[in-house]
């Protein structure tokens, strides 16, 4: 058995691609449109790691876009190992992404996608030395 991907439904494909690709740093590795099923599937992966993919499912029908998908946290979260948790959190904050659980411990942080999907960021290797502004930063909302 081999892990393939995690699927999340998105209500705004452009906003989701901006978050996952431009802000979080994933790359699009595949896409398919189904005229009959009226949906688009976009597969994303971290650069150099196509083995762990996220499938964004975008349903074309208007009613799917007017009501947010409930229970965005009912499946848990997506997790990514990062080279420098402080650098990625700083970059995300500069792009107006809320850091829901700051990396106060130099090891773990949580952010959220436009569709309220929880994303866990984990420092590769040992935790970085705790530093400001992260030590003093409170949690925001849920993560």
SEROFI-333562 format. One record per residue (C-alpha): residue number from 1; residue in one letter; z, y, x. Coordinates in Angstrom, 3 decimals. Layout:
SEROFI-333562
PT num residuo        z        y        x
PT NUM       A        Z        Y        X
...
END
This chain:
SEROFI-333562
PT num residuo        z        y        x
PT   1       X    0.000    0.000    0.000
PT   2       X   -0.842    3.496    1.244
PT   3       X    0.291    6.862   -0.076
PT   4       X   -2.718    8.827   -1.345
PT   5       X   -1.662   12.106   -2.952
PT   6       X    0.652   13.975   -5.291
PT   7       X   -0.978   15.493   -8.367
PT   8       X    0.166   18.772   -9.858
PT   9       X   -1.391   20.468  -12.871
PT  10       X   -2.180   24.127  -12.325
PT  11       X   -2.833   26.858  -14.880
PT  12       X   -4.713   29.268  -12.564
PT  13       X   -6.851   27.515   -9.963
PT  14       X   -7.586   30.692   -7.979
PT  15       X   -3.898   31.684   -7.758
PT  16       X   -2.955   28.128   -6.799
PT  17       X   -5.624   27.906   -4.086
PT  18       X   -4.494   31.281   -2.744
PT  19       X   -0.915   29.978   -2.540
PT  20       X   -1.590   26.512   -1.138
PT  21       X   -4.447   27.470    1.236
PT  22       X   -4.114   31.139    2.205
PT  23       X   -0.333   31.364    2.173
PT  24       X    1.005   27.847    2.802
PT  25       X   -1.839   26.892    5.165
PT  26       X   -3.319   23.770    3.540
PT  27       X   -7.079   23.156    3.630
PT  28       X   -9.378   21.965    0.859
PT  29       X  -10.643   18.476    1.739
PT  30       X  -12.350   17.523   -1.512
PT  31       X  -13.301   18.790   -4.949
PT  32       X  -14.829   17.327   -8.082
PT  33       X  -15.684   18.786  -11.469
PT  34       X  -15.860   16.703  -14.622
PT  35       X  -18.029   18.292  -17.310
PT  36       X  -17.184   15.447  -19.706
PT  37       X  -13.430   15.563  -19.055
PT  38       X  -13.451   19.375  -18.711
PT  39       X  -11.359   19.491  -15.537
PT  40       X  -11.579   20.227  -11.818
PT  41       X   -9.760   18.250   -9.135
PT  42       X   -9.147   19.904   -5.760
PT  43       X   -7.668   17.877   -2.899
PT  44       X   -5.703   19.690   -0.195
PT  45       X   -4.168   18.550    3.089
PT  46       X   -2.350   20.016    6.046
PT  47       X   -4.743   20.632    8.957
PT  48       X   -5.133   17.445   10.962
PT  49       X   -3.305   15.298    8.376
PT  50       X   -5.593   14.078    5.606
PT  51       X   -3.248   11.147    4.888
PT  52       X   -0.844   13.219    2.773
PT  53       X   -2.805   15.090    0.122
PT  54       X   -2.042   17.265   -2.875
PT  55       X   -4.375   17.002   -5.855
PT  56       X   -4.559   20.179   -7.942
PT  57       X   -5.698   19.362  -11.472
PT  58       X   -7.149   22.301  -13.390
PT  59       X   -7.951   21.733  -17.080
PT  60       X  -10.698   24.063  -18.280
PT  61       X   -9.694   24.397  -21.940
PT  62       X   -8.160   27.718  -22.926
PT  63       X   -5.112   26.223  -24.667
PT  64       X   -4.016   24.546  -21.432
PT  65       X   -4.043   27.940  -19.736
PT  66       X   -2.088   29.933  -22.366
PT  67       X    1.023   27.727  -22.367
PT  68       X    2.594   27.070  -18.959
PT  69       X    3.040   23.418  -18.119
PT  70       X    6.679   22.569  -18.834
PT  71       X    8.962   20.775  -16.428
PT  72       X    7.358   21.789  -13.139
PT  73       X   10.406   20.318  -11.388
PT  74       X   10.404   16.998  -13.223
PT  75       X    8.698   15.191  -10.331
PT  76       X   10.799   16.679   -7.530
PT  77       X    8.959   18.597   -4.831
PT  78       X    6.272   18.505   -2.170
PT  79       X    7.537   18.394    1.417
PT  80       X    5.835   19.526    4.621
PT  81       X    7.006   19.367    8.234
PT  82       X    6.339   22.655   10.049
PT  83       X    6.271   23.654   13.736
PT  84       X    8.431   26.767   13.264
PT  85       X   10.253   27.204    9.979
PT  86       X   11.175   30.824   10.710
PT  87       X    7.570   31.809   11.418
PT  88       X    6.168   30.212    8.268
PT  89       X    8.940   31.664    6.073
PT  90       X    8.321   35.118    7.566
PT  91       X    4.557   34.779    6.959
PT  92       X    5.146   33.653    3.375
PT  93       X    7.540   36.543    2.687
PT  94       X    4.962   39.015    4.043
PT  95       X    2.579   37.586    1.433
PT  96       X    5.105   38.139   -1.391
PT  97       X    6.185   34.490   -1.675
PT  98       X    9.846   34.227   -2.665
PT  99       X   11.958   32.073   -0.354
PT 100       X   14.155   30.305   -2.923
PT 101       X   16.299   28.525   -0.328
PT 102       X   16.123   30.328    3.035
PT 103       X   16.235   28.318    6.290
PT 104       X   19.813   29.335    7.080
PT 105       X   20.329   26.078    8.981
PT 106       X   17.096   26.448   10.983
PT 107       X   15.844   23.236    9.410
PT 108       X   15.090   23.420    5.668
PT 109       X   13.667   25.972    3.225
PT 110       X   12.228   25.914   -0.303
PT 111       X    9.535   28.085   -1.890
PT 112       X    7.657   27.831   -5.195
PT 113       X    3.983   27.796   -6.135
PT 114       X    2.522   30.021   -8.887
PT 115       X    3.061   27.063  -11.262
PT 116       X    6.739   26.738  -10.338
PT 117       X    6.260   23.677   -8.124
PT 118       X    9.025   23.370   -5.559
PT 119       X    7.800   23.139   -1.941
PT 120       X   10.221   21.965    0.757
PT 121       X    9.598   23.065    4.352
PT 122       X   11.285   21.026    7.109
PT 123       X   11.487   22.006   10.764
PT 124       X    9.786   19.543   13.085
PT 125       X   12.249   18.006   15.550
PT 126       X   15.676   19.537   15.975
PT 127       X   16.809   22.464   13.861
PT 128       X   16.182   25.911   15.293
PT 129       X   19.218   28.000   16.217
PT 130       X   20.480   29.842   13.114
PT 131       X   19.420   33.496   13.156
PT 132       X   19.086   36.585   11.010
PT 133       X   17.807   37.516    8.545
PT 134       X   17.965   33.909    7.385
PT 135       X   21.722   33.355    7.853
PT 136       X   22.630   36.188    5.454
PT 137       X   19.845   35.593    2.928
PT 138       X   21.072   34.182   -0.411
PT 139       X   19.335   31.538   -2.506
PT 140       X   17.055   32.885   -5.237
PT 141       X   16.648   31.096   -8.549
PT 142       X   16.494   27.305   -8.337
PT 143       X   14.824   25.227   -5.689
END
